[in-house]
Amino acid sequence: MRPNPPVPFWIFALALCLVPLATAFAQEPAATAAPAAASAAAAATAFDPIAATESYLARMSPEQRERSDAYFEGGYWIQLWGFLYGLGVAALLLFTGLSARLRDLARGRGRRPALATALYWCLYLPATTLLAFPLTVYTDFFREHRYGLATQTFGAWLGDQAKGLGVGLVMGALFLPLLYAIFRRLPRTWPLWGGVAGIVFLMIGSLVAPVFIFPIFNEYKPLADEQVEAPILSLARANGIPVDEVWEMDASRQTTRISANVSGFLGTERITLNDNLLNRSTLPEIEAVMAHEMGHYVLNHVYEGILEFGLVIVAGFFFLRRGMDWALVRWGARWRLAEVADPASLPLLVAVFSVFFFVMTPVTNTIIRVNEAEADIFGLNAAGQPDGFAEAALKLGEYRKMAPGPLEEALLFDHPSGRSRILMAMRWKAEHGAAGRAETAPPH
């Protein structure tokens, strides 16, 4: 809501030194604390986090690892081909003059610039959706079924695609006229104000979509199982999240993936887990996942992400100006485009932005991955379920590469790898005396 200038990935803190009190009364508990500390250190030494991590990874058969790696690595190629395919669609619309014809048709129906821009969008989005359909149906339907990650029939999948198209038409018809009004009225400073508008739209989408748009695609209902709800609400109360119920959504009608989220603001806060997590996981796994999601909320990752991605978006608009000005000078007459403020420039805008975000993929991945790692640590401390966390990481390993190389993970992963997450959990377990809360709950 779950995409430059550098963003602050690390926060440095000053270390404060405390001077112990030199009194006999204060020294007495210190004498008894030493054996306890030594005992905890011995327990941590006896438990090898690396060996425990490798033991978890070994539970995936070579065939399972090969399948997961193939799916995830194939995603790299899909990202590349999707990028090139999108550029091809934009070139087709521009060089055939189709974009200009759609603009003329829209202006014939709406004389006011804002209305003409909205009408152009309502023609542009179905056209590009149709042109991109062959790639979309392969990546989102056939490939997902091939790897056993999808559950929908083709008809049901098409229905969700139609809903997405409808949401896109409405959202674009609201945002695009505002953006092009900025282009028209602020010809010198539009990159700055366009970036601000993009941040506002990103904020609306991040905060509103989970509560008001996602229910268009799935049924949400209060969680009926009190044995699962009670520990989740206890975690929420302990971490200052103002909710009094947990919601379940029927993701199994579309996918086999497990997921959850904590969303909302100003009284719309909601804790949601999908039915795959509920039905495929033990209670410790559910607690570990939900504590991770609560970490995003408590650590204000939505707002932090808006700020960080906002900087990326503003940088993107300055890149956009350079790219569009250069392209219009070279091909504007052929495309029947005279200025950026012409709605028919939208395919060019999309193409230049896609180039920018494709190049910035390692940066945007790192922004997300750092926040995910922070939420992992928060979740381990909040729930105290390192083995539940590791078990959940194995389930995510059904479609995420578990053990990439360091450079691959740094550049291409938007979440920590499964191995990194399990190792973090095992280190937590070692530092807590190889203990943690009870982890023997039967599967739900």
C-alpha positions in Angstrom: 0.0 0.0 0.0 1.5 -2.4 0.8 6.4 1.5 -5.2 15.8 9.1 -6.1 17.3 10.4 -3.7 18.8 8.3 -0.9 16.5 7.6 2.0 17.6 7.1 5.6 18.0 3.3 5.9 20.0 3.4 9.1 19.4 5.5 12.2 22.4 6.1 14.4 21.9 6.5 18.2 24.2 7.9 20.9 25.3 5.5 23.6 24.9 6.6 27.2 27.1 5.3 29.9 25.6 4.7 33.4 27.8 5.0 36.5 27.0 2.2 39.0 26.2 3.1 42.5 29.1 2.2 44.9 27.1 1.1 47.8 27.1 -2.3 49.5 23.2 -2.4 49.3 23.3 -2.0 45.5 26.1 -4.6 45.1 24.2 -7.4 46.8 21.8 -8.2 43.9 24.8 -8.0 41.5 26.4 -10.9 43.3 23.4 -13.1 42.5 22.9 -11.8 39.0 26.3 -13.1 37.8 25.4 -16.8 37.9 22.1 -16.1 36.2 23.8 -14.2 33.5 26.4 -17.0 33.1 23.6 -19.5 32.9 21.8 -17.5 30.2 25.1 -17.2 28.3 25.7 -20.9 28.5 22.2 -21.7 27.2 22.7 -19.3 24.3 26.0 -21.0 23.6 24.5 -24.4 23.7 21.9 -23.4 21.0 23.5 -22.8 17.6 21.3 -20.4 15.6 23.0 -21.2 12.3 22.6 -24.9 12.8 19.0 -24.4 13.8 18.4 -22.3 10.7 20.0 -25.0 8.4 17.8 -27.5 10.1 14.7 -25.5 9.2 15.8 -25.1 5.6 16.5 -28.8 5.3 12.8 -29.5 5.9 12.2 -28.3 2.3 13.0 -31.1 -0.1 15.3 -30.3 -3.1 12.2 -30.5 -5.3 10.4 -27.9 -3.2 13.4 -25.6 -3.2 13.9 -26.0 -6.9 10.2 -25.2 -7.5 10.3 -22.1 -5.2 13.5 -20.8 -6.7 12.2 -21.3 -10.3 9.0 -19.3 -9.5 10.8 -16.5 -7.8 13.6 -16.2 -10.3 11.1 -16.3 -13.1 9.6 -13.2 -11.5 12.8 -11.3 -12.3 12.2 -12.0 -16.0 8.5 -11.2 -15.7 9.5 -7.8 -14.2 11.8 -7.2 -17.2 9.4 -8.4 -19.8 6.5 -6.4 -18.2 8.7 -3.3 -18.3 9.5 -3.8 -22.0 6.0 -4.8 -22.9 4.7 -1.6 -21.2 7.1 0.5 -23.3 5.9 -1.3 -26.4 2.3 -0.5 -25.6 3.2 3.2 -25.0 5.1 3.3 -28.3 2.1 1.8 -30.1 -0.3 4.3 -28.8 2.0 7.2 -29.6 3.5 6.3 -33.0 0.2 5.1 -34.5 -1.5 8.3 -33.4 -4.1 6.3 -31.4 -3.4 8.4 -28.3 -4.1 11.6 -30.2 -7.3 10.2 -31.7 -8.5 9.2 -28.2 -7.7 12.7 -27.1 -9.7 14.2 -29.9 -12.6 11.9 -29.1 -12.5 12.9 -25.5 -12.4 16.6 -26.3 -15.4 16.2 -28.6 -17.4 14.9 -25.6 -16.1 17.2 -23.0 -15.0 20.8 -23.7 -13.7 21.6 -20.2 -10.1 20.4 -19.8 -10.8 18.5 -16.6 -13.7 16.6 -18.1 -11.8 15.9 -21.3 -8.9 14.5 -19.3 -11.2 12.3 -17.3 -12.9 11.0 -20.5 -9.5 10.4 -22.1 -8.5 8.3 -19.1 -11.8 6.3 -19.5 -10.8 5.4 -23.0 -7.0 5.0 -22.3 -7.3 2.5 -19.4 -9.6 -0.1 -21.2 -7.4 0.2 -24.3 -4.1 -0.4 -22.5 -5.7 -3.2 -20.3 -6.8 -5.0 -23.5 -3.3 -4.6 -25.1 -1.6 -5.9 -21.9 -4.1 -8.7 -21.5 -2.0 -11.5 -23.1 0.9 -10.9 -20.6 -1.5 -10.3 -17.7 -3.4 -13.6 -18.2 -0.1 -15.5 -18.4 1.5 -14.0 -15.3 -1.5 -13.6 -13.1 -3.6 -16.7 -14.1 -1.8 -19.5 -15.9 1.5 -19.1 -14.2 0.0 -18.9 -10.7 -2.0 -22.1 -11.4 1.0 -23.8 -12.8 2.8 -23.3 -9.5 -0.2 -24.2 -7.4 -0.7 -20.7 -6.0 -4.1 -19.9 -7.5 -7.5 -21.3 -6.8 -9.8 -19.3 -9.0 -11.6 -20.4 -12.2 -10.9 -18.3 -15.2 -14.4 -16.8 -15.0 -13.9 -15.7 -11.4 -10.5 -14.3 -12.2 -11.9 -12.3 -15.1 -14.5 -11.0 -12.6 -11.8 -9.7 -10.3 -10.0 -8.1 -13.3 -13.2 -6.3 -14.2 -13.6 -5.0 -10.7 -10.0 -3.8 -10.7 -10.6 -2.0 -14.0 -13.7 -0.3 -12.5 -11.7 0.8 -9.4 -8.9 2.1 -11.7 -11.4 4.0 -13.9 -12.8 5.8 -10.9 -9.5 6.5 -9.2 -7.8 7.7 -12.4 -10.7 9.9 -13.3 -10.3 11.7 -10.0 -6.5 12.0 -10.0 -5.5 12.6 -13.6 -7.5 15.8 -14.1 -5.8 17.2 -11.0 -2.4 16.2 -12.3 -2.9 17.7 -15.8 -4.3 20.9 -14.2 -1.0 21.2 -12.4 0.8 20.7 -15.8 -1.3 23.5 -17.4 -1.3 26.1 -14.6 2.2 25.6 -13.2 4.4 25.1 -16.3 7.6 25.9 -14.5 7.2 24.2 -11.1 4.9 21.3 -12.0 7.5 18.6 -11.2 7.4 19.8 -7.5 3.7 20.2 -7.3 3.1 17.0 -9.3 5.2 15.2 -6.8 3.1 16.6 -4.0 -0.1 15.5 -5.7 1.4 12.1 -6.1 2.2 11.9 -2.4 -1.3 12.9 -1.5 -2.8 10.2 -3.8 -0.3 7.7 -2.4 -1.4 8.6 1.1 -5.1 8.2 0.3 -4.5 4.9 -1.3 -2.3 3.5 1.5 -4.7 4.5 4.3 -8.1 4.1 2.6 -7.7 1.1 0.3 -7.4 -1.6 2.9 -10.6 -0.5 4.6 -12.8 0.6 1.7 -11.4 -0.9 -1.6 -10.1 -4.4 -0.6 -13.6 -5.5 0.5 -14.7 -5.1 -3.1 -12.7 -8.2 -3.9 -13.1 -10.3 -0.8 -15.6 -11.0 2.0 -14.6 -9.7 5.4 -16.2 -11.0 8.5 -15.4 -11.0 12.2 -13.2 -13.9 13.3 -15.4 -16.5 15.0 -12.7 -18.6 16.7 -12.1 -17.1 20.2 -9.0 -19.3 20.8 -7.3 -17.5 17.9 -8.9 -14.1 18.5 -8.0 -13.8 22.2 -4.2 -13.9 21.9 -4.3 -11.6 18.9 -6.3 -9.0 20.8 -4.0 -9.4 23.8 -1.1 -8.6 21.5 -3.0 -5.6 20.2 -3.8 -4.2 23.6 -0.2 -4.8 24.8 1.0 -2.7 21.9 -1.5 0.1 21.9 -3.6 -0.8 18.9 -7.2 0.4 19.4 -9.2 -2.5 18.2 -11.7 -4.8 19.9 -12.2 -7.5 17.2 -10.3 -9.4 14.5 -11.4 -9.8 10.9 -11.1 -12.8 8.6 -11.1 -12.5 4.8 -11.6 -15.3 2.3 -8.4 -15.1 0.3 -8.6 -18.9 -0.4 -11.1 -18.2 -3.2 -8.2 -16.7 -5.1 -4.9 -18.0 -3.7 -3.1 -20.4 -1.4 -0.8 -17.7 0.1 -0.9 -16.8 3.7 -1.2 -13.1 4.7 -2.5 -10.6 7.2 -2.4 -6.9 7.9 -3.2 -4.1 10.4 -4.6 -1.1 8.6 -6.7 2.0 9.0 -6.5 5.3 10.9 -8.7 7.7 12.9 -11.0 5.1 14.2 -10.9 2.8 11.1 -8.2 0.6 12.5 -8.6 -3.1 11.6 -6.7 -6.3 12.2 -7.2 -8.8 9.4 -5.9 -12.3 8.7 -6.7 -14.3 5.6 -8.3 -17.7 5.9 -5.3 -19.5 4.5 -3.2 -18.3 7.5 -6.1 -19.3 9.8 -6.5 -22.8 8.3 -2.9 -23.7 7.4 -1.1 -22.5 10.5 -0.7 -23.3 14.2 -1.5 -20.7 16.8 2.2 -19.8 17.4 2.6 -19.2 13.7 -0.5 -17.0 13.6 0.7 -15.0 16.7 4.1 -14.5 15.0 2.6 -13.3 11.8 0.1 -11.0 13.5 2.8 -9.5 15.8 4.9 -8.8 12.6 1.9 -6.9 11.1 1.3 -5.0 14.3 4.9 -4.0 14.1 4.2 -2.2 10.8 1.4 -0.3 12.6 3.2 0.5 15.8 6.4 1.6 14.0 4.4 3.8 11.7 5.7 2.1 8.6 2.7 3.3 6.5 3.6 7.0 7.2 7.3 6.3 6.9 6.8 4.6 3.6 4.7 7.5 2.4 7.5 9.9 3.3 10.3 7.8 1.7 8.3 6.9 -1.4 7.2 10.5 -1.6 10.8 11.5 -2.0 11.2 8.9 -4.8 8.0 10.2 -6.5 9.2 13.8 -6.4 12.5 12.8 -7.9 10.6 10.9 -10.5 8.6 14.0 -11.5 11.9 15.9 -12.1 13.1 13.0 -14.2 9.7 13.0 -15.9 10.1 16.6 -17.0 13.5 16.0 -18.5 12.4 12.8 -20.3 9.1 14.3 -21.6 10.7 17.5 -22.8 13.3 15.6 -24.7 10.8 13.2 -26.3 8.4 16.0 -27.3 11.1 17.9 -29.0 12.1 14.8 -31.0 8.8 13.2 -31.8 6.1 15.6 -30.6 5.0 16.6 -34.1 4.8 13.0 -35.3 2.6 12.2 -32.2 0.5 15.3 -32.6 1.6 16.4 -29.2 2.7 20.0 -28.5 3.0 20.0 -24.7 3.1 18.0 -21.5 -0.3 19.3 -20.5 -2.0 17.5 -23.5 -3.8 14.4 -22.1 -2.6 12.5 -25.1 0.9 12.6 -23.5 -0.2 10.1 -20.9 1.4 7.1 -22.7 4.7 9.1 -22.7 4.3 10.0 -19.0 3.7 6.3 -18.1 6.7 5.2 -20.2 9.2 7.7 -18.7 7.9 7.0 -15.2 8.3 3.2 -15.8 11.9 3.7 -16.9 12.6 5.7 -13.7 11.0 3.2 -11.4 12.6 0.3 -13.2 16.1 1.8 -12.6 15.2 2.6 -9.0 14.0 -0.9 -8.2 16.9 -1.7 -5.8 16.1 1.5 -3.9 12.4 0.9 -3.6 13.1 -2.8 -2.7 15.5 -1.6 0.1 12.9 0.8 1.5 10.4 -2.0 1.8 12.9 -4.7 3.0 14.3 -2.5 5.8 10.8 -1.9 7.1 10.0 -5.6 6.9 13.1 -6.5 8.9 12.1 -3.9 11.5 8.7 -5.5 11.7 10.2 -8.9 12.0 12.2 -7.9 15.1 9.2 -6.2 16.6 7.1 -9.3 16.1 9.6 -11.6 17.7 9.8 -9.3 20.8 6.1 -8.8 20.9 4.9 -12.4 20.5 8.0 -14.4 21.6 7.3 -17.1 19.0 10.6 -17.7 17.2 9.7 -21.2 16.0 6.3 -20.0 15.0 8.0 -17.2 13.0 10.3 -19.7 11.3 7.4 -22.1 10.4 5.6 -19.1 8.8 8.8 -18.3 6.8 8.8 -21.8 5.5 5.2 -21.4 4.2 6.3 -18.1 2.5 9.1 -20.1 1.0 6.5 -21.9 -1.2 6.9 -18.9 -3.6 9.9 -16.9 -2.3 13.5 -18.0 -2.8 14.8 -19.1 0.6 18.5 -18.7 0.3 19.7 -16.1 -2.3 23.2 -14.7 -2.5 23.8 -11.5 -0.6 23.9 -9.3 -3.7 20.8 -10.9 -5.1 18.9 -10.3 -1.8 20.2 -6.7 -1.6 19.2 -5.7 -5.1 16.1 -7.9 -6.0 14.3 -8.8 -2.8 11.7 -6.5 -1.3 11.5 -8.7 1.8 14.2 -10.4 3.8 14.9 -13.9 2.4 13.5 -16.9 4.2 17.0 -17.8 5.4 17.6 -14.3 6.8 14.2 -14.3 8.6 14.7 -17.8 10.1 18.3 -16.9 11.2 16.9 -13.7 12.9 14.4 -15.8 14.8 16.9 -18.4 15.8 19.3 -15.7 17.1 16.4 -14.2 19.1 15.7 -17.7 20.5 19.4 -18.2 21.4 19.6 -14.8 23.2 16.5 -15.7 25.2 17.9 -19.0 26.4 16.5 -21.1 23.5 13.1 -20.5 25.1 10.2 -18.2 24.2 6.6 -18.7 24.8 4.9 -22.1 24.5 5.2 -23.3 20.9 3.5 -26.7 21.1 -0.1 -25.6 20.2 -1.7 -28.1 17.8 -2.6 -27.0 14.3 -5.7 -24.9 14.1 
